[in-house]
Amino acid sequence: MKFDNKRMVYARLYAGLAIVHLIMLIVFFCEGCRILGYINIASVVFYLLLSHKVAKEGDMKRCAFWCTIEVVAVAVTSTVTVGWSCGFMQYIMALIPIAFYLMYTFQSKEIKPSLTLSFVLVGLIYICLLLTYCLGLQVYELNPFSEKLLYVFNTTLAVVMLIIFSVIFIMIVNEETEKLKQSYVQLENSANIDGLTKLLNRRSLDLYLDIFFKKARGEGIDFSVLLCDLDDFKHINDTYGHECGDEVLRTIASVIKNCLRADDVVFRWGGEEILILVAGGRAPAKRAAERCREAIENTVVEFEGKSVSITVTIGVCPYFQGSTKEILIARADENLYKGKNNGKNQVVL
């Protein structure tokens, strides 16, 4: 549930509690119990203010805390005034999920001890009221019909509150769980992506190689390994600095991605080396490698007023029966160094 929606749910909930207390104050004034009538007037004002505060500011956690305090205060005062038979102590039971909700959502170390103390005090109050019941103490006696009416009303409302706050708590837990899942996905993605070039990193290569090998062996879909190495990259770092070298790597990574098809996958192999898995055999691999080589040769990287050009040498090895990951990469690497020894800026297959 989005923040604004949650805010409005809480605002309407508090407005509903204001209506509940409005009904109660009418009942108590009709019965001549002015003490509880005035207390319920204060509760009506309290919940209207709380509803307004949540709707405008969205401070839902603290409002829930003060709502808990109000419920305890009214439940205790009403029980002492008109006795246990009216069912006001049912609200203490309805506070249980609110207690867990507040403990779950409040993260501050300063607030947690005060909340714990609050609920300990609630328990002590409950024990004191049990003693009051056992001793038969009661300030004001209502007529039997009003007592039964209030008992049914309070019990029903307490059950409704229990359900509402339990559902809210479940929704919050589900929302937090979904956030954790999203965070996990983001962490997983960041673990598989090179921070500089935004290409997939070496860690994720095995996963993709397994997929390509499975298709090649099971469905007969060929693929090729392309190993690219930027020519004289050390010279760029030594001449223009490592920041310039980083900008060159970022640019070249983007150029290579733009040269490939959707089925091809690009990885930063390490340093200035980039590995590509091309969907297709010898001919498609050679075309893809030449596209990348030509595009890089025609790219000029601008950095702090300097124009930097670079070329790339690419070693290619198509998949063949009996090959393994290690064999394909090793042969692509051999072809790469053949190109390096033969003058660079070329594709060797």
Residue, then its C-alpha position, 0 to 999 in steps of 0.5 A: m500500500k502506498f504512503d498516501n493510501k495508508r495515511m488516508v486509511y489511518a485518518r478514516l480509522y481515527a475519524g471512525l473512532a471519533i464517531v464511536h465516542l460521539i455515540m458513547l457520550i450521547v449514551f452516557f449523558c442520557e444515562g446521567c453519567r456526566i463524568l464519562g460524557y465529558i471524557n468522551i467529548a475529549s475523546v471525540v476532539f482527540y480523534l478528530l485532531l489525530s485524524h487531521k494530523v495523520a491526513k496532513e503530516g502522515d505521522m502514523k506511528r506516533c499517532a498510533f502510540w497516542c491512540t493506544i494511550e487514549v484507549v487504555a485511559v478510557a477503558v480504565t476510567s470507564t471500567v472503574t466508573v460503570g463496572w466490568s459488566c459494560g465490557f470496556m476492558q475488552y479494549i485492552m485485549a484489542l491493544i495486543p496487535i497494536a502493541f506488536y505493531l508499535m514494537y515492530t515499526f518503531q526503530s528508535k532505541e530510545i522509544k523501545p524501552s518506553l513502549t515496553l514500560s508502557f505495556v508493563l504498566v498496562g498489565l499492572i493496571y489490568i491487575c489492579l482492575l481485577l482487584t477492583y472487580c473482586l472487591g465490587l467497587q463501582v462509581y456509577e451504576l447504569n440500568p441493566f438494559s444500558e449495561k447489556l447494550l454497552y457490553v454488546f457494543n464494546t465487545t463488537l467494537a473490540v473485535v472489529m479493532l482487533i481484526i483491523f489492526s491485525v490486518i494492518f500489521i499483516m499488510i505492513v509486514n508484507e510491505e516490508t517483506e516486499k522491500l527486502k525482496q527488492s533490496y535483495v534483487q538490487l544487491e544481486n544485480s549490483a553483485n553481477i554488474d561491473g561498477l565502472t562499465k555497467l557490463l555484466n562482470r566475471r562472476s555472472l559469466d558461468l551462469y550465461l555460459d551454462i545457458f549457451f552450452k545447454k542450448a548448443r548441446g541440446e538444441g543445436i544452437d551455436f554460439s561463439v566467444l569473443l575476447c576483446d582487448l583494447d590496444d595500448f591501453k596502458h599508454i592511455n593511462d600513463t599519458y592521460g591518467h587513470e580517470c581518462g582510462d576509466e572514461v575510455l572503458r565506459t565509452i567503449a563498453s557502450v559502443i560494444k553494446n550498441c554493436l550487438r544484438a539482443d541475444d548477445v551478452v557482454f561481460r567485463w572480463g578484467g582490466e581492459e578486456i571485454l568478453i562477448l558471447v555471440a549467438g551464432g557460429r563462425a560467420p555471425a561471430k566474425r561479423a559481430a567482431e568486425r562491427c565492434r572493431e570498426a565502431i571502436e576505431n571510429t570512436v573518439v573519446e573526449f576527456e577534459g579537452k583532450s581527444v583520445s582514440i583507441t583500437v581493439t584486437i578481438g580473438v574469436c572461438p566458435y563453439f564446437q563439439g567436445s569443447t568446454k568453457e575453459i577451452l573456448i576462452a583459452r582459444a579465444d585468448e590465443n587468437l587474441y594474442k595472435g592479433k596482438n603480435n600481428g599488428k593489433n586492431q584486427v579480428v582473429l578467428 
